[in-house]
Amino acid sequence: MPHGSDRQRVTTTPARLSRRQLIRGSTALAAAPVLLRHTGKSAWAQDDIPRAKSSATVDGRLYILQDQDFHPDHNAFLKAELEAYCQLQGWDYEITDVAGFQGGGELNQILVGSVQAGNAPDLLIKDHQVLQLHSLGVLEPTSDLTQEIIAANGDTTPEMTNQTYFEDQWWGVPFFTRAGGHYVRKDIFGPANIPLDGDFLTLDGRRQAALTVSKPDEEMWGWGITVNRSGDGKAFVMNTLYDFGSHLQDETGEIVTFNSPESIAALEWLKETYSGEQWKPMLPPGIESWIDTSNNEAFLAGTLAVTQNAGTMYAKAVLDQVPFASEIAWMPYPTRISDGAYIDTMGGTKLHVIKGTKNKDATYDLIRHLLTPPVQERIWTISQSYALPAYKNGWASELVQSVPNSKAAEPVVWNTGGFTGFRWPGPNNAAVDTIFGGNDHTDMMAEVLQGRDIAEVVEDYHERWVLIYQDLGLKGE
């Protein structure tokens, strides 16, 4: 993460959140983030972006928690824009960087503690489990502001609505939609006469294609997807379960249904893929211990043909002019085995006002600024095909429509039926968000690869999740 010479480290007072409390020592980032206070103009500040003067005042400092995604240029631009806007207003402020992959509940715990202590931050910029944050009592409703933004920019996406609107209230303002899926090298599969349709749209077909193009002696490995504890690893384990028809709960959202033949079959497929002799030639060295940046680095170095990513890798390839950037194609996740249905959803990053904020008016004006077209368009440019519009009107922009990978994601973003992600086929609830926010899926996979009986692993995690449901007032079984 870049740190310009115009920034310095500062400490928090005991009454505020400490940096060590707020930010886990996550392996998702190369270095521990620091709490920054602006001391001059950032090199990333862009003078051509209009910034309106706010009439709001700030009580003390405006405290902002900024998601640190795996795209340093995106992070740097957003931080600079936050700083430039606050500077214009003459507000004192602090910005804390929050690790992108939150594989546990520490951020939640810190937010709860700060709200209860009356020391709440003002704004959280994060792709996080909204219903869980709400159930913990750390969010202010934002219905008035969210509806204002929707009126100006068109409807937000179905998944943003599913994640953020419940109990007849909005609990955040959609910021941008995050593209996610598989990324493949057209220039690797093309010469091998492997079309990116037909069998390639299935899980088995994609695995076989990856094996076919693998040439370990030439440092080309077809399969660049880990199942190690990381955001990408968790997503792949979950998506494989979905592919086989496994699901966490029933249609009511009350009963856990994970202990099933479909769950066992999915984990057997994963065990075969990562430990079977047949597939070893397609697996790059060390894949069993990769973290969220590992596949990015390997893919951009030109050693992978397929990987799963949240889009940051492709955006970085375009921005850095990687030689084969034009040969990278976004692909939807493999289709479900039982019926060929797509299992893609695209949520994204939201702007959350924290309960007990002393600076609601200032926070609202800052959010309004972040959703102005000049800021949004700069985000879509810096983060091409990773950060996509969260509102309908934005999709008409030439910055989106002229990019094949962005346009290819549009049908998934606006899908209004069928698969709804981890909660499918039931409604969202706090138990779903609690389980989704943890590391159970990669921990489960680790046990499988260590040789535990798969049926026993499935039964154990089923029972574990039943207890979570029951602790949160649901039947569980």
N, C-alpha and C positions, 0 to 999 in steps of 0.2 A: 504494500500500500504506500503510495507516494506521500511524502511529507515535505512541503515546500519550506524554504528558508524563512518565509514570512509567518510561520506558525511556531508556537512554543508550547511546551507542556505546562499544564497547570494542575493543581490539586483541587479536590473537592473539599468542602468543609464537612465536619462530621454530621451536620444536619441534612446533607444531601446524599445521594447515592454515590458510593465510592466506585472507582473504576474497576477495582478487583471484584466488587460485588456484581456490577452490571455485566461484565464481559467474561464469559467462560474462557478458560484456556483451550479454546477449540482448535483442533488440528485442521479445521477448515481454512484457517488463515495462516499465512506464512509467519506472521509476527503479531504479537499482542497489540491490539489497537490502543490508542491513548485518548484521553479526554483533551479536547482542543479548545482553546479560546483564541479568537481572531486578534491578531496584532497588526495586520496590514492587508493589502490587497492580494488575493490569491492569484496565482498564475492561471488558474482555470476560470476566473471570473470573465464573463463575456459581455462586453460593453454594448453590444447591439440588442440585448434583451431588455425590453421596457420593464420598468418596475414602478408601480404606482405607490404614491405616498399613503400610508395608513394613518388613520386618526386614533388608532388604539395606542394605549400606553402599556408598559410592562412593569409589573410588580416584581422588583428584584431583577432576576434574569429569566430569559426565556430558555427553557431546557428542552432540547430536542434529542431524541434517540434515533440514530440513523442506521438502517440496515447496511451491513457491509457485504455486498454480493461479490461474486468471483469475477469481477470486471473492474479493475482499479480505475480506469478512465471514467466509467459511469459514476463510481463512488465519488471521485474527485470533482467532477462537474457538479453533481448534486450538492455536495458540501459547499462548494464555492458559491452556488446560487443561493443556498440558505444564508450563507454569510453576507453576500452582497445585499440581499433583501433586508436582513436585520440591520446592517450598517446604514442603509439609506434611512431607516426609521430612527436611527440613533438608539436602538435597543441594546442593552447588555444581554449576552446570551452564552450558552455553552452547548456544544454538540458532542454527544458521546456515540462512538462507533459500537454497534452491536453485531456480534458475529452472525454471519449469514445463515449457517446451519445451526439451529438450536435443537440438538438431539436429546435434550433433557428439559427439566422444568425450572432451571435456575432463574431465567429471565422472568418467568411468571412469579416466582417467589419474591424476587426483588421488587417487582411492580406492586405486588400485594403489600409488602412491607412498607414501601414508600407511601402508598395511598393511605394505609392505616396510620402512619406516623404524621400525616399531613404534609409530606414533602414530595408530592407527586411531580414527576416531569410533566411537561405540557403536551408534547407531540411525540408519538411513536410512528416511525415510518418502517413498515415491516410486512412481510408475507408470513402471517402467523395464524394460529387457530383462534378465530374471532369469538366463536361461541364459548370456548374455554376461557378466554380473557374476560368475557362478559360474566360467565358463571363465577369467576373469581372476584368480581366486583371492581374491576380496574378501568372500565371504560365509561366515558360519557356518551350518551346518544348524540348522533349528529344529523338527525333526520332533516332539520331545517336547512343545513348547509348542503347535505348530499342531494336533496331535492332541488335546491337552487342550481347546483352544478349539473344535474341531469337535465333540467329545463334549458340550460344554455348549451349543452353538448350532446344531447340525445341520450337514449337509454344506455345504461351500463350493461355489461355482458351477463348472460344467465348465471354463470358460475360466480361472478362477483356478487350478484344478488343472493344466490344460495348461501354464500359464505358470510355475508355481511348484513343481510336484512332478516330479522326474525323478531318475534314478539311485537310486531307492528312498529318497529323502529329500525333505523339504520344505525349501526354501531361502528361506523367508519366511512371514509370517503374513498372510493376506488381511485387509485393513482395511475397504475399502468398494468396491463395484462402481461404476464410472463409466458413466453413461448417455451414449451418443453416437448421433448420427443427424442427420436433417434436422429443422429446426423451421420451421413454416409459420404464416402468419396466416390463421386460419379466416375472419375478418371481411373479408379481402381476396378470398379465393377464392370464398367463399359468394355474395356479390353478383354475381360474374362467372359464376355457375352452373357452377363447376368443382368436381366432387366429389373428395374426397381418397381415392379408391379407383380401381379400373380402370386407365385409362391413366396416372393420376397416380403409380402404383406403379412405372412404368418410367422409365428415364433420359430417353428422348425425350419421353415424356408430361410429365414434370416440367419439362423445359426449355421445352416449348411453352406449358405453363400459366404459367410465369414470364414469358414474353414477352407473353402475352395480357393479364396484369394490370399490366404496366409502363406507367407514365405519367410519363416524365421531367420533363415540364413541371410536374407536381405533386409532384415529388421522391418518387416511388414507383418503385423498381426491383425487378423480380421476382427477380433472380438475385444473391444476396449471398454467393457462394462464390468464393474466390480460388484461384489455383494458384501464388501467390507462395511463397517460402520461409517456411514457418510450419507449425505442427502441423496446423491445419485444411487448409492448402493441400496438404500432403503426403498427408493422409488422403483428400482428394478425388481426387487423381491416382491413388492406389492403388486406391480404390474403383471408379473408372471402368475401370481395367485389369481388376479382378475382374469387373465387369459384362460385359465383352466376352469373358470366359473366359481372359484372360491369367493365367499364374502363374509364379512364380519358379523352381520346382524340380519334379522328378518325384516319384512316390510313394515312392521310396527315400530321398529327401533327399540324394542324392549328385550329381545331375545338374542343371545349370541349364537351364531350358527357356524363358527369357524371349524369345528371338529367334523370334517366331511371328507369323503373320498376325493373331492376336487382339490382340497388343500394338500392332502397327502401326495396326490399326483403331481401337483406343481412343485413341491419341494423335492420330489424324486427327480423331476426334470432338471432342477437347479443343481442337485447333487451330481447328477450325471455330467452336466455341462462343466462344472468346475473341478471335478475329480476323476472323470472318466478318461482313459487313455486316448480314446478316439479324438477328443477335442483339445488335447494339450497343445497341438501345434498352433492353434489360433489364439492362445492366451499369452499375453506379454508377460515377461518376467516381473514378479512382484505384485501382480494384480490382486492377489489375496489380501494385500495390506494397503491398497490404494486409499487415498483420501479424496476429497472433492476436487482438489486442484490437479490430481495426478492424471486423470484422463484428459483434462484440458491440455496439459503440457505435452502428453504423448501424442495426442491428435494433432496439435499445432506443429509438432516436430515432424509430422509426416509419417508416423509409424503405425497408425491405426486406420482401419477401413470403416468401422462402425463404432459409435459410442452413444451413450445416453447422456443428455445434458439439458440444463434449464435454459439454454440459449446464449449464455454468457460467452461460451467458447467461440461460437460462430460470430457473435458481435465483435469479439476481440480480433478474430481472424480478419474480418473486413476492415476494422479500424487500423490494424497494424499492417495491412496489405500483405498477408501471408500469400505466397505465390499460388497456392491452389485454392484460395478462398472462393473463387467462382465455381469450383468443382464440388463444393460442399452443399449437399442437399438435405433439407429438413424432411423427415419422414414421420408419419404418425406411428404410434406404438403398434405392435402387431395386433391383429384382430383376435377376438375371442374365439376359442376353438369350437365351442358348442354351436354358435350361430353366425360367425363371421362378423359380428358387430364390433365397431370401434370402441375402445375403452379410454379415449382421450377426454380430458377436461382441461381447461386453462383458466385457472384463477389468477391471482397476482398480488401485487403490493398495494396495501391500503394505508391511508393516513388516519391515525387514531388519536382522538383527544382523550387524555387520561383523566380519570375521575379526580376531582378536587383541584384541577388546574386553577391557578390564580390569574391566568392570562388567556381566557377563552377568546376574547375579541381579537387579540394579536395572533393567536394560533389560527383562527378562522381566516384572517387576512393572508397569513402565510400560505395556508392551504389553497386559497383562491389564486394566489400568484403561481403556485406550482402547477396549477391546472390551466394556466393561460396558454394559448396556442404557441407562442414563441418558446416557452420552456418545454412544453410537451414535444414540439417538433425537434428541439435540440436533443432531447432524450431519445426519440425514435432514431435520430441520426447517429449519435454516439453508440447506441445500443441496438443497432439494426437487427431486426427479426428476433430480438430477445425481449425488449420492452416495446410492447405494442399498445395501441389505444385501448383504453378502458371504456370508451363511450363511442356510440355509433357514428357520430359525425366525423370522428378522427379517422375512420377507416376509408373515407373518401380521399384522404390526402395522397398526393402523388408520392410522398416519401414512403408510404406503405404499399400502394398499389403497383409501383414500379419495381418492387423487389420480389422476385419469385418466391423466396422462402417465407416472406411475410404474407404474401397473398395466399400461399398454400395453406397457411394456418387459419385463415379467416373462417372457413366452414366449421372448424373445430371450435373456435372461440364462440361462435354464435349457435352452436348446437343446442337445441332446446328440449331434446327428448332423450330417453334411454339412460345410458350410464351416467351416474352422478358421483363417481369417485369412491373413496373409502367407505362412505356411509351406505352406498348402494346395496340393496334396493330400498332401504328405509330412510327415514328423515335424519337430519343432523341432530346431534345431541352432545352434551358435555362429555360423555364417555367416549364417543367417536373421536372428539378432538383431543382428549387426554391420551388415548392410545396412539393416535396419529402423531402426536407431538413427542413421543418417546423413541426408543431405539429397539423395540421388541422385534421388529422384522429382521434386522441384520443380526441381532443376538440369536434369534431363532435359527437363522441360516448358519451361524458359527457352530451351534450345537450339532446341526445336521452334518456339516463337513467334518466335525470332530468324531463322528461315528455313532451318535445317539440314534436310536430307533426313531424313524420319522413319525410313525403313528403316535409314539409316546410324546414326542416334541409337540405335535399338533394338539394332543389332549392337554398337555401342561399349559400351553398358551391359551387354549380355549378356557380352561378353568381360571387362569389368571385374569382374563378379560371379563369373565362372568363376575368375579369379585369387584372389579372396577365398576361395572354396570350397577351392581347392587349397592356399592358404596355411594353411588350418585343417585340413588333412589329409583333405579330401573329394575325390572324383574331379573334380567340376566339369563335365566333358564326357566 
